[in-house]
């Protein structure tokens, strides 16, 4: 037909080796230790959060006049708050990624909740005391207090918002996905740069218009934040409805 779209020449990129092939899935490479990698990310995340708290302490010292730096004190305070925000969000990003590689079990509800909200807890610790001290401070001039308080409040809101894991996964979710991947496609998963889902069929019609398709294990799909099964080829909502 005249209006029929031509098929896209796709390339498959193996996320481990980085090798590319056209219209054929690349071979995977074994040897990863997900738990060890996740633990390394968590340690680095905690170090970033400790540095964020240190930045907060420096800003508080400037506010209370304990620390003196040459130049405009307000600029130093704002710079410290921005640094605090960067460190908090970077730590939260690593922590969330580690939780997708090595998620907590839902069997322990308290641990599961805390484990998936450590970034939010760190954000509150790194900013809430600072905001309180600013609001109660009577030594700063009115202009500096107002500007720095607004910046700190915005940073607190941004840190919390960016640290929330809006789609936490559990160890049970990962195990179920691994079992399904082995049954349906020998453990392979496919995803795209912008899509939110993982696929088991490289020729799924939802992938046919994507020029680049990534191939890896289901664990690598989760690490890439592709934790939603495709509705058509990976047992998602549509597939479940068809089987009922």
C-alpha positions in Angstrom: 0.0 0.0 0.0 1.2 3.5 -0.8 0.7 4.8 2.8 2.3 1.8 4.5 5.3 2.8 6.6 8.6 1.2 5.7 10.1 -0.9 8.5 12.9 0.9 10.5 16.3 -0.7 10.2 17.0 -1.3 13.8 20.3 -1.9 15.6 20.5 -3.9 18.8 23.0 -2.8 21.5 24.2 -5.2 24.1 24.5 -3.2 27.3 27.4 -5.2 28.6 29.7 -5.4 25.6 28.4 -2.3 23.8 28.5 -4.2 20.5 25.9 -3.4 17.9 24.2 -5.6 15.4 21.4 -4.8 12.9 18.0 -6.5 13.4 19.7 -9.3 15.3 20.1 -9.4 19.1 23.7 -9.2 20.2 25.2 -11.9 22.4 25.3 -11.1 26.1 28.3 -11.3 28.5 28.1 -12.9 31.9 30.1 -12.2 35.0 28.3 -9.4 36.9 27.7 -9.5 40.7 24.6 -7.3 41.1 24.6 -7.3 44.9 28.2 -6.2 45.2 27.7 -3.5 42.7 24.6 -2.3 44.5 26.4 -2.2 47.8 29.2 -0.2 46.3 26.6 2.4 45.0 25.0 2.5 48.4 28.3 3.2 50.1 29.0 6.0 47.6 25.5 7.4 48.1 26.0 7.5 51.9 29.3 9.3 51.4 27.6 11.9 49.2 24.9 12.4 51.8 27.5 12.9 54.5 29.2 15.5 52.4 25.8 17.2 51.9 25.3 17.3 55.6 28.8 18.8 56.0 27.8 21.5 53.4 24.7 22.2 55.5 26.9 22.6 58.7 29.1 25.0 56.9 26.1 27.1 55.8 24.7 27.1 59.3 28.1 28.2 60.6 28.0 31.1 58.2 24.5 32.0 59.2 25.4 32.0 62.9 28.6 34.0 62.4 30.8 31.1 63.6 32.5 30.8 60.2 33.8 33.9 58.4 34.7 33.9 54.7 35.8 37.0 52.7 33.3 38.3 50.2 29.5 38.4 50.2 28.3 36.0 52.9 24.9 35.6 51.2 26.6 34.3 48.0 28.6 31.8 50.1 25.4 30.6 51.8 23.6 30.1 48.5 26.6 28.3 47.0 26.6 26.0 50.0 22.9 25.3 49.6 23.3 24.5 45.9 26.2 22.2 46.7 24.1 20.5 49.4 21.3 20.0 46.8 23.6 18.5 44.2 25.2 16.1 46.7 21.8 15.0 48.1 20.3 14.4 44.7 23.4 12.6 43.4 23.3 10.3 46.4 19.6 9.6 45.9 20.1 8.8 42.3 22.7 6.2 43.2 20.6 4.8 46.0 17.6 4.4 43.7 19.7 2.7 41.1 21.1 0.3 43.7 17.6 -0.6 44.8 16.7 -1.6 41.3 19.7 -3.8 41.0 19.3 -5.3 44.5 15.8 -4.5 45.8 14.5 -5.1 49.3 11.9 -7.7 50.0 8.3 -6.6 50.7 8.0 -9.3 53.4 9.4 -6.7 55.9 7.2 -3.7 55.3 9.1 -1.4 57.6 12.5 -2.1 55.9 11.0 -2.0 52.5 9.5 1.5 53.2 12.7 2.8 54.8 15.0 1.3 52.1 13.0 3.0 49.3 12.8 6.3 51.1 16.4 6.8 52.3 16.9 9.5 49.7 14.0 11.5 51.1 15.2 11.0 54.7 18.7 12.2 53.7 17.1 15.2 51.9 15.2 16.2 55.1 18.2 15.8 57.3 20.3 17.9 54.9 17.9 20.8 54.6 15.2 20.9 57.2 17.4 22.0 60.2 18.9 24.7 57.9 15.5 26.1 57.1 14.5 26.1 60.7 17.6 27.9 61.8 17.2 30.5 59.0 13.6 31.2 60.0 14.5 31.6 63.7 17.7 33.6 63.1 17.5 37.2 64.3 21.0 38.3 63.5 20.9 38.3 59.7 19.8 41.4 57.9 16.2 41.1 56.5 17.2 40.9 52.8 19.8 38.2 53.3 17.5 36.2 55.5 14.6 36.4 53.1 16.6 35.4 50.0 18.5 32.6 51.6 15.4 31.3 53.3 13.6 31.1 50.0 16.5 29.4 48.3 16.8 26.9 51.1 13.1 26.1 51.1 13.1 25.6 47.3 16.2 23.4 47.7 14.4 21.3 50.4 11.3 20.8 48.2 13.5 20.0 45.1 15.7 17.6 47.1 12.7 15.7 48.4 10.9 15.6 45.1 14.0 14.4 43.2 14.8 11.8 45.9 11.4 10.1 45.9 11.4 6.7 44.2 8.1 6.9 42.4 8.2 3.4 41.2 9.9 1.2 43.8 10.5 -2.5 43.0 10.7 -5.4 45.4 12.9 -8.5 45.4 9.7 -10.4 44.6 9.1 -8.2 41.6 12.6 -8.9 40.3 12.4 -12.7 40.9 9.0 -12.9 39.1 10.4 -11.0 36.2 13.5 -13.2 36.0 11.4 -16.4 36.0 9.2 -15.0 33.3 12.2 -14.0 31.2 13.7 -17.4 31.5 10.4 -19.1 30.5 9.7 -16.8 27.6 13.1 -15.8 26.2 16.0 -17.6 27.9 16.4 -14.6 30.3 16.9 -11.9 27.6 15.1 -8.6 27.8 14.8 -5.7 25.4 14.1 -2.0 25.9 14.5 1.4 24.2 16.1 4.7 25.2 12.8 6.4 26.0 10.3 3.6 26.7 9.4 2.7 30.2 8.8 -1.1 29.6 11.0 -4.2 29.2 10.1 -6.6 26.4 10.8 -10.3 25.9 10.1 -10.3 22.1 12.7 -8.3 20.0 10.1 -8.2 17.3 7.3 -6.9 19.5 5.3 -4.4 17.4 5.9 -1.7 20.0 9.6 -2.0 19.3 9.4 -2.0 15.5 9.6 1.8 15.2 12.6 2.2 17.5 15.9 2.6 15.7 18.0 1.5 18.7 17.0 -1.4 20.9 19.0 -2.4 24.0 19.4 -6.0 24.9 20.5 -7.4 28.3 19.4 -9.5 31.2 16.2 -8.7 33.1 18.4 -7.4 35.9 20.0 -4.9 33.5 16.6 -3.8 32.4 15.6 -3.1 36.0 18.9 -1.2 36.5 18.0 0.9 33.4 14.7 1.7 35.2 12.7 -0.4 32.8 10.6 -2.2 35.4 7.3 -2.3 33.7 6.5 -5.4 31.6 5.3 -4.8 28.1 1.5 -5.2 27.8 1.9 -7.3 24.7 5.0 -9.5 25.0 6.0 -9.6 28.7 2.9 -10.4 30.6 1.7 -6.8 31.2 -1.9 -5.7 31.6 -3.0 -6.3 28.1 -1.5 -9.8 28.0 -3.2 -10.7 31.3 -6.6 -9.5 30.1 -6.2 -11.6 26.9 -5.4 -14.8 28.9 -8.5 -14.3 31.2 
